[in-house]
């Protein structure tokens, strides 16, 4: 064990900075004892776990498209103009429709309400 001396009353520490033109400048001796290469190595260090590298995350379970897109439908409201040649009062008629796109099997259904 290392015990401190209880009779010690002065705890001086060597100065690591010097002042020049009013600015603090580090002295030439490095107190920590680290070289610039050691500092660069510590800055770029990527630590690993204590017991080795972590295991890669397992891939997600494969889900087929017919299961993933089951009961999912895109709905589009649309219209088209129907030309009327038989009537003298109107030239065309606007007919609204709903277009259903089923993601499960890429089929389309057009329904006129």
VOBA-1610 file (N, C-alpha, C; in pm, whole numbers, padded with zeros to 5 digits, always signed):
BEGIN
Unk+00083-00118+00000Unk+00000+00000+00000Unk+00087+00124+00000Unk+00028+00231-00047Unk+00099+00358-00050Unk+00021+00457+00035Unk+00080+00498+00145Unk+00016+00592+00234Unk+00083+00728+00218Unk+00002+00832+00225Unk+00057+00967+00218Unk+00120+01004+00352Unk+00217+01090+00342Unk+00287+01135+00462Unk+00200+01237+00533Unk+00152+01210+00654Unk+00063+01304+00723Unk+00135+01430+00770Unk+00267+01427+00772Unk+00340+01544+00819Unk+00367+01643+00705Unk+00337+01605+00582Unk+00364+01692+00467Unk+00262+01805+00466Unk+00311+01928+00453Unk+00223+02044+00456Unk+00232+02126+00328Unk+00334+02103+00249Unk+00348+02179+00124Unk+00326+02083+00006Unk+00233+02121-00078Unk+00198+02038-00193Unk+00225+02115-00322Unk+00349+02140-00350Unk+00385+02216-00469Unk+00372+02129-00593Unk+00340+02195-00702Unk+00331+02127-00831Unk+00408+02210-00931Unk+00483+02144-01015Unk+00565+02216-01112Unk+00474+02288-01212Unk+00514+02408-01251Unk+00436+02483-01347Unk+00453+02423-01487Unk+00342+02414-01556Unk+00346+02360-01692Unk+00326+02468-01796Unk+00293+02590-01752Unk+00269+02700-01846Unk+00368+02812-01816Unk+00402+02882-01920Unk+00480+03004-01905Unk+00404+03115-01976Unk+00428+03238-01937Unk+00356+03350-01995Unk+00450+03430-02083Unk+00404+03459-02205Unk+00484+03537-02298Unk+00389+03635-02365Unk+00418+03764-02352Unk+00334+03871-02406Unk+00189+03861-02354Unk+00171+03814-02233Unk+00038+03807-02172Unk-00040+03682-02206Unk+00019+03590-02282Unk-00050+03467-02320Unk+00016+03347-02253Unk-00066+03252-02210Unk-00013+03131-02149Unk+00033+03037-02258Unk+00156+02991-02249Unk+00216+02901-02348Unk+00269+02780-02273Unk+00242+02657-02321Unk+00294+02540-02251Unk+00445+02534-02258Unk+00503+02486-02151Unk+00649+02473-02148Unk+00692+02357-02238Unk+00819+02348-02267Unk+00871+02245-02357Unk+00857+02105-02304Unk+00857+02087-02174Unk+00845+01953-02118Unk+00699+01918-02100Unk+00664+01798-02139Unk+00526+01751-02126Unk+00514+01673-01996Unk+00425+01716-01909Unk+00410+01654-01779Unk+00351+01514-01792Unk+00261+01495-01888Unk+00195+01366-01899Unk+00288+01258-01954Unk+00391+01294-02026Unk+00484+01197-02081Unk+00436+01136-02211Unk+00329+01187-02269Unk+00277+01135-02394Unk+00339+01209-02512Unk+00376+01135-02613Unk+00426+01199-02735Unk+00307+01231-02826Unk+00332+01306-02932Unk+00225+01341-03024Unk+00168+01216-03092Unk+00251+01117-03119Unk+00203+00993-03180Unk+00109+00918-03085Unk+00141+00919-02954Unk+00054+00856-02856Unk-00081+00927-02847Unk-00078+01058-02852Unk-00202+01136-02846Unk-00288+01108-02968Unk-00226+01102-03088Unk-00300+01072-03210Unk-00361+00932-03205Unk-00285+00838-03150Unk-00337+00700-03141Unk-00457+00694-03047Unk-00453+00767-02937Unk-00565+00768-02844Unk-00686+00840-02904Unk-00663+00941-02986Unk-00774+01015-03046Unk-00847+00928-03148Unk-00775+00840-03218Unk-00837+00757-03321Unk-00870+00617-03272Unk-00862+00592-03143Unk-00887+00461-03088Unk-01035+00429-03092Unk-01069+00312-03144Unk-01207+00264-03142Unk-01211+00142-03051Unk-01253+00161-02928Unk-01246+00052-02831Unk-01343-00061-02867Unk-01304-00182-02833Unk-01392-00297-02852Unk-01440-00343-02715Unk-01532-00435-02716Unk-01585-00485-02590Unk-01478-00563-02514Unk-01500-00580-02388Unk-01403-00652-02304Unk-01385-00796-02350Unk-01493-00858-02393Unk-01489-00999-02429Unk-01479-01021-02579Unk-01425-00928-02652Unk-01410-00942-02797Unk-01510-00855-02871Unk-01509-00868-03001Unk-01598-00786-03084Unk-01741-00834-03069Unk-01834-00741-03089Unk-01974-00776-03076Unk-02019-00859-03196Unk-02119-00940-03174Unk-02170-01025-03281Unk-02256-00941-03374Unk-02250-00969-03505Unk-02335-00892-03596Unk-02482-00923-03570Unk-02565-00824-03595Unk-02708-00839-03572Unk-02764-00938-03673Unk-02846-01033-03630Unk-02900-01131-03726Unk-02991-01062-03826Unk-02996-01112-03949Unk-03082-01049-04050Unk-03229-01066-04013Unk-03309-00975-04062Unk-03453-00980-04037Unk-03511-01104-04103Unk-03613-01160-04041Unk-03679-01276-04099Unk-03742-01239-04233Unk-03728-01328-04330Unk-03783-01304-04463Unk-03935-01317-04459Unk-04002-01216-04510Unk-04148-01218-04518Unk-04185-01206-04665Unk-04254-01306-04722Unk-04292-01298-04863Unk-04387-01181-04888Unk-04388-01135-05012Unk-04469-01018-05048Unk-04617-01045-05027Unk-04664-01167-05057Unk-04807-01194-05043Unk-04851-01194-04896Unk-04757-01207-04804Unk-04790-01199-04662Unk-04775-01054-04614Unk-04669-00988-04658Unk-04643-00851-04612Unk-04750-00754-04662Unk-04798-00773-04785Unk-04895-00680-04844Unk-05038-00732-04840Unk-05062-00834-04757Unk-05196-00890-04748Unk-05292-00785-04692Unk-05407-00771-04755Unk-05514-00677-04717Unk-05470-00532-04721Unk-05374-00499-04808Unk-05333-00360-04826Unk-05371-00318-04967Unk-05448-00209-04974Unk-05504-00164-05101Unk-05484-00014-05114Unk-05447+00030-05233Unk-05442+00173-05264Unk-05570+00210-05336Unk-05631+00321-05296Unk-05756+00366-05356Unk-05733+00498-05427Unk-05774+00506-05553Unk-05762+00627-05633Unk-05901+00666-05680Unk-05938+00791-05658Unk-06063+00844-05713Unk-06031+00904-05849Unk-06109+00866-05949Unk-06081+00912-06085Unk-06213+00939-06158Unk-06201+00988-06280Unk-06318+01009-06366Unk-06274+00998-06511Unk-06371+00979-06597Unk-06342+00982-06740Unk-06462+01044-06811Unk-06437+01096-06929Unk-06542+01158-07010Unk-06592+01055-07112Unk-06723+01038-07116Unk-06782+00949-07213Unk-06849+01035-07320Unk-06808+01016-07442Unk-06865+01092-07553Unk-07002+01036-07588Unk-07097+01127-07606Unk-07234+01087-07640Unk-07266+01139-07781Unk-07277+01048-07877Unk-07310+01088-08014Unk-07460+01088-08039Unk-07537+01014-07958Unk-07681+00999-07981Unk-07762+01117-07930Unk-07709+01191-07832Unk-07786+01298-07770Unk-07748+01431-07831Unk-07850+01515-07853Unk-07825+01650-07905Unk-07806+01750-07790Unk-07851+01714-07668Unk-07845+01806-07556Unk-07708+01807-07488Unk-07642+01696-07487Unk-07510+01689-07421Unk-07412+01617-07513Unk-07286+01663-07509Unk-07182+01606-07595Unk-07100+01498-07524Unk-07088+01515-07393Unk-07014+01414-07316Unk-07073+01407-07175Unk-07039+01300-07107Unk-07084+01278-06970Unk-06961+01242-06886Unk-06948+01304-06768Unk-06837+01275-06676Unk-06882+01163-06584Unk-06801+01055-06584Unk-06836+00938-06504Unk-06727+00914-06399Unk-06761+00928-06269Unk-06662+00903-06163Unk-06642+00752-06144Unk-06519+00716-06111Unk-06485+00576-06084Unk-06388+00571-05966Unk-06377+00454-05906Unk-06278+00428-05801Unk-06188+00318-05853Unk-06057+00342-05842Unk-05957+00245-05887Unk-05891+00187-05763Unk-05901+00055-05747Unk-05839-00016-05636Unk-05717-00089-05688Unk-05602-00064-05625Unk-05478-00134-05660Unk-05441-00222-05542Unk-05442-00353-05562Unk-05413-00449-05456Unk-05263-00480-05456Unk-05196-00446-05347Unk-05051-00464-05338Unk-05012-00612-05329Unk-05102-00693-05283Unk-05072-00835-05262Unk-05034-00904-05393Unk-05112-00882-05498Unk-05087-00952-05624Unk-05080-00858-05744Unk-05067-00726-05720Unk-05055-00625-05826Unk-05174-00626-05921Unk-05293-00652-05870Unk-05411-00648-05955Unk-05483-00515-05937Unk-05567-00481-06035Unk-05638-00354-06036Unk-05786-00384-06054Unk-05867-00306-05983Unk-06012-00316-05998Unk-06067-00175-06017Unk-06152-00158-06119Unk-06215-00029-06146Unk-06363-00044-06119Unk-06414+00038-06027Unk-06553+00028-05985Unk-06620+00162-06007Unk-06740+00158-06069Unk-06816+00281-06087Unk-06923+00283-05980Unk-06918+00383-05889Unk-07016+00385-05779Unk-07157+00423-05825
//
